[in-house]
């Protein structure tokens, strides 16, 4: 019986050279972004994990287990990261309004200021993106959104 999978979606076939080049370029972008992010975090006396956690908490307070899932690490690791950020006044623990038995971690005003400063200090891609027209940046954004589904 013939395959019902369209040729473009047959994942058993080797990727074409263009796809391989795109994958390599995405890998290089990811590596450079991580390098810049780690450097920016260090400039703010943070580890990369601390910076990522702080950025998440600036969006909304979260319970430790959910933070661990989002950071793909053990809850005990999250506890240590929150402890260090709390000692610096960047994070605080609060009772969860939905369940007072549960504690959530929340970024303080200073924590959000540091996270914003870190985000603004990221240098990677700023110049290359500025060299693209608005239409090209919109097309790139839309393509990345489609890839992420």
N, C-alpha and C positions, 0 to 999 in steps of 0.2 A: 504494500500500500504506500502511496506517495505521502511525503511529509506535508503536513498542513501549516508548518511554520514558514513564513515568508523568508526568502533568502537573506534579507537584511537583518532578520532577527535570529538567524541560526547561530547560536552561541558556540556550537562545536567547531565551526570553521575558524580558521586563523584570521585575525583582523587584517584589513588592508593596510598598506603603508601609511595612508593619510591618518587613519584611526590610531595607528601606533605612534605617529608623530604627535598627534593631539594628546594622547595619554602621557607621553614623555614631557610635553610642555606643561600639562597640568601638574605633573609630579614636580617639576622645577618651580612652578609658581607656589605650590604648597610648601616646598622646602624653604624657599626664600621668605615666604610669609612667616613661617614658624621661627626662622632665624631672627627676623626683625621683631616679632612679637616677644621672644625670649629676651632680646636685647632691650626693648622698651620696658619690659617688666623689671629687668635688672636695674635700669636707670631709676626706677621708682622703688628700689629695694624690695622687690617682690620676685618670687619664683613664677614660672609660667602658670603652674597650677593655681597659685594664689591669685594671680591676675585673672585667670578664667573664672574662678569661683566668684571673685569680687564683681566681675562684669555681669555674671548671671544674677547675683543678688541685687544689683542695681535695677534690674528689670522687675523683680518681685521677691519678697521673702520666700524662702523655701525650706522645707524640712530636710534634715540631713540625708535621709534615704533617697529622696528625690535628687538632691545635689549629687550624691554618689552615682546614681543611675546616669545623670546627664554628663558627669565627668568620667564615667566608665571606670570607677575605682571603688574600693571598699569603703563602707561607712566610717570605719575607724580612721582611714586616711583623711576623710573629710573633716572629722572631729579635730584632728591635729591641725589641719589648715585653718579651720575656723578659730581654733584656740590662738594661733599665731596672729591672725588678722584682728581678733578681738583684743589682744594685748596691745596692738597698735592703734586701737580706736577706730578701725575701719569697718568692723562688723560687730553686731550685737546679737545676742540670743533673746527671743521674745516668745511668749506663749502664742500658740496658733489660735487665732480667733475662732476657727471652726472646731477645734478640739483642744481645750486648755491643758490636756495631759501631754500634748506634743509641743516640743519647742521648734521654732523655726529660726533660721539664721537670716539676718537682714543687714543690708549695707547701711552704714551711718551716712550722714551728709558728707563727712570727710571722705568716707570710702567711695562714694559716688564721684566726688571731686577728683580723687586719685584715678579712678577708672576712666573718667572722661579725659583727664590729662594724658593717661597712657594711650588711649585710643587716638587722641589727636597727635601724639608723638610718633605714631607709626609712619615710617617713611616709605616702606616698600609699596610700589605701585602708584604712589601719589603722582610722581612725574609722568610715568608712562600713561596713566589714565588721563592726566591733564592734557596729554598730547592727542587724545582721541576727541572727536567731535561729540556733542551731546547725543546725537543719533547713534553713533558707534557705541557709546557707553550704555545707552538704553538697550541696544541690540545685545550687547555682551551680558548685561544684567538679565534680560529676558531669556537668553540662551542658558545661563547658569541656573536660573529658576526652573527651567524645563528639565535640565539634567538632574536637578535635585528632587524633582517630582512633586 
